[in-house]
Amino acid sequence: MLIRRLLLAIGCTSLLLLLAACALLNPAESQTDASATAVPSTPATLFTPSAQNTPSFTIAATLTPTSNSLIIWLPPAVASRTESGAVTLSDQLLAFNGAHPDLEIIVEQKPTNGLGGTLNYLRTGRNVAPAVLPDLIALPVTQLSAAATEGLILPMEDFLDPTAVDQLFAPAQEWAYNASHLVGLPFALTEMLHLEYSTVITTTVPLIWSDFISDTTKHMVFPAAGPDGARLALQFYLAAGGKLTNEAGQPALEAAPLTVALEQLYNGRSNGFILQQSSNITNLADGVLLVRDGSTDNALTSSDVFLQSIITGYTPRYAAIPGLDAPLPAIINGWAWAITTPDIQKKALAAELITFLTTPENSGSWSQESQILPANPAALDTWPADDPYANFAQEELQRAIPMPLAANTAIMSALGNAVFDVISLSKTPAVAAAEAVAAVAP
């Protein structure tokens, strides 16, 4: 009987997993940063499960793709987000391999940004080493449009049932198409901002921001010195009717709605509801810790931080972020499958694998084990029926909006600076808004 094995080879810019048919994944250390740097060079290892499922390691040969190979590039945030998620993904790939026993599935972990990132390799690799380029990749949804325009990912409506897109949450449906072509199938959603609040609070969180911050017996922290502070400001800005481009289609901010947005944060800081230490917090996790240790009552968090920080014996409370006249719609990001090979046979196989991995059962199992929200409501329905967070996430994702492609680095940097200025009380909302508008102006 043929023993199927899993090959784990770590190179200077990649982590290769050769899946044949019946082995468990030995996942890389969990990473949630899609732009993680390349993995340092380490000798290749071969993992063969023993009868007791105890891994043993020996030096392995160099991987050599063949005509029967299907090469997949995944970011660590997808492939090895959690140990149990990595095992679940491996099991699903091996199950697919069982239906295609002659197929070699090679999975390479690669960051999505930078010189060692997926798109950069796709741009340069065709003239250097086309044989080792991927057939299937997972990309941030915000990269789909540019990648399709450059021809780095290819239309797949002839191989993938377009009705699969109709089953997704509305924001995910918007990312799937570029110039009327189906170029990506979102499978996971990230960065859904919401509140986590103290377990000693028994009242519900108000729906309106002005009501929320009026109770100065309670307090809130959020990362005013980090990118999520800018994301919160963006949510208020869009809710106030702000646009991200001018009439010529160039990136731009508008002073009036931005002033309204910054006033919400300034008012909460000036009346003492938002704590001064928010100016020193750079990430969501640090703020959440202050709620959990009893130092404050409310903190800004996200679906990713929340799902990855649940601890035994702690019953968290969570709520949508109060807005100007209704809770703020969450602005979300995500991950999508995309096909890169022009080979018809491999294109068909890649599409078949996408369909297999994104069934509600498979996507639901992987997303729950990986502590990430699935892009398909039916997949979220497979989470435990007694999980109240799944119900909350369903409601939030039904009214969520996609991260605008126009919210480029310059805009988010300007918003971040403005948030820091008003939370540190160094500038008024009007002044901070005017400076942000000027910083982005073409």
Rosetta blueprint (number, residue, H / E / L):
1 M L
2 L L
3 I L
4 R L
5 R L
6 L E
7 L E
8 L E
9 A E
10 I E
11 G L
12 C L
13 T L
14 S L
15 L E
16 L E
17 L E
18 L E
19 L E
20 A L
21 A L
22 C L
23 A L
24 L L
25 L L
26 N L
27 P L
28 A L
29 E L
30 S L
31 Q L
32 T L
33 D L
34 A L
35 S L
36 A L
37 T L
38 A L
39 V L
40 P L
41 S L
42 T L
43 P L
44 A L
45 T E
46 L E
47 F E
48 T E
49 P E
50 S L
51 A L
52 Q L
53 N L
54 T L
55 P E
56 S E
57 F E
58 T E
59 I L
60 A L
61 A L
62 T L
63 L L
64 T L
65 P L
66 T L
67 S L
68 N L
69 S E
70 L E
71 I E
72 I E
73 W E
74 L E
75 P L
76 P H
77 A H
78 V H
79 A H
80 S L
81 R L
82 T L
83 E H
84 S H
85 G H
86 A H
87 V H
88 T H
89 L H
90 S H
91 D H
92 Q H
93 L H
94 L H
95 A H
96 F H
97 N H
98 G H
99 A H
100 H L
101 P L
102 D L
103 L L
104 E E
105 I E
106 I E
107 V E
108 E E
109 Q E
110 K L
111 P L
112 T L
113 N L
114 G L
115 L L
116 G L
117 G L
118 T H
119 L H
120 N H
121 Y H
122 L H
123 R H
124 T H
125 G H
126 R L
127 N L
128 V L
129 A L
130 P H
131 A H
132 V H
133 L L
134 P L
135 D L
136 L E
137 I E
138 A E
139 L E
140 P E
141 V H
142 T H
143 Q H
144 L H
145 S H
146 A H
147 A H
148 A H
149 T H
150 E L
151 G L
152 L L
153 I L
154 L L
155 P L
156 M L
157 E L
158 D L
159 F L
160 L L
161 D L
162 P L
163 T H
164 A H
165 V H
166 D H
167 Q L
168 L L
169 F L
170 A H
171 P H
172 A H
173 Q H
174 E H
175 W H
176 A L
177 Y E
178 N E
179 A L
180 S L
181 H E
182 L E
183 V L
184 G L
185 L E
186 P E
187 F E
188 A E
189 L E
190 T E
191 E L
192 M L
193 L E
194 H E
195 L E
196 E E
197 Y E
198 S L
199 T L
200 V L
201 I L
202 T L
203 T L
204 T L
205 V L
206 P L
207 L L
208 I E
209 W H
210 S H
211 D H
212 F H
213 I H
214 S H
215 D L
216 T L
217 T L
218 K L
219 H L
220 M E
221 V E
222 F L
223 P L
224 A L
225 A L
226 G L
227 P H
228 D H
229 G H
230 A H
231 R H
232 L H
233 A H
234 L H
235 Q H
236 F H
237 Y H
238 L H
239 A H
240 A L
241 G L
242 G L
243 K L
244 L L
245 T E
246 N L
247 E L
248 A L
249 G L
250 Q L
251 P E
252 A L
253 L L
254 E L
255 A H
256 A H
257 P H
258 L H
259 T H
260 V H
261 A H
262 L H
263 E H
264 Q H
265 L H
266 Y H
267 N H
268 G H
269 R H
270 S H
271 N L
272 G L
273 F L
274 I E
275 L L
276 Q H
277 Q H
278 S H
279 S H
280 N H
281 I L
282 T L
283 N L
284 L H
285 A H
286 D H
287 G H
288 V H
289 L H
290 L H
291 V H
292 R H
293 D L
294 G L
295 S L
296 T L
297 D L
298 N E
299 A E
300 L E
301 T E
302 S E
303 S H
304 D H
305 V H
306 F H
307 L H
308 Q L
309 S L
310 I L
311 I L
312 T L
313 G L
314 Y L
315 T L
316 P L
317 R E
318 Y E
319 A E
320 A L
321 I L
322 P L
323 G E
324 L L
325 D L
326 A L
327 P L
328 L L
329 P L
330 A L
331 I E
332 I E
333 N E
334 G E
335 W E
336 A E
337 W E
338 A E
339 I E
340 T L
341 T L
342 P L
343 D L
344 I H
345 Q H
346 K H
347 K H
348 A H
349 L H
350 A H
351 A H
352 E H
353 L H
354 I H
355 T H
356 F H
357 L H
358 T L
359 T L
360 P H
361 E H
362 N H
363 S H
364 G H
365 S H
366 W H
367 S H
368 Q H
369 E H
370 S H
371 Q L
372 I L
373 L E
374 P E
375 A L
376 N L
377 P H
378 A H
379 A H
380 L H
381 D L
382 T L
383 W L
384 P L
385 A L
386 D L
387 D L
388 P H
389 Y H
390 A H
391 N H
392 F H
393 A H
394 Q H
395 E H
396 E H
397 L H
398 Q H
399 R L
400 A L
401 I E
402 P E
403 M L
404 P L
405 L L
406 A L
407 A L
408 N L
409 T H
410 A H
411 I H
412 M H
413 S H
414 A H
415 L H
416 G H
417 N H
418 A H
419 V H
420 F H
421 D H
422 V H
423 I H
424 S L
425 L L
426 S L
427 K L
428 T L
429 P H
430 A H
431 V H
432 A H
433 A H
434 A H
435 E H
436 A H
437 V H
438 A H
439 A H
440 V H
441 A L
442 P L
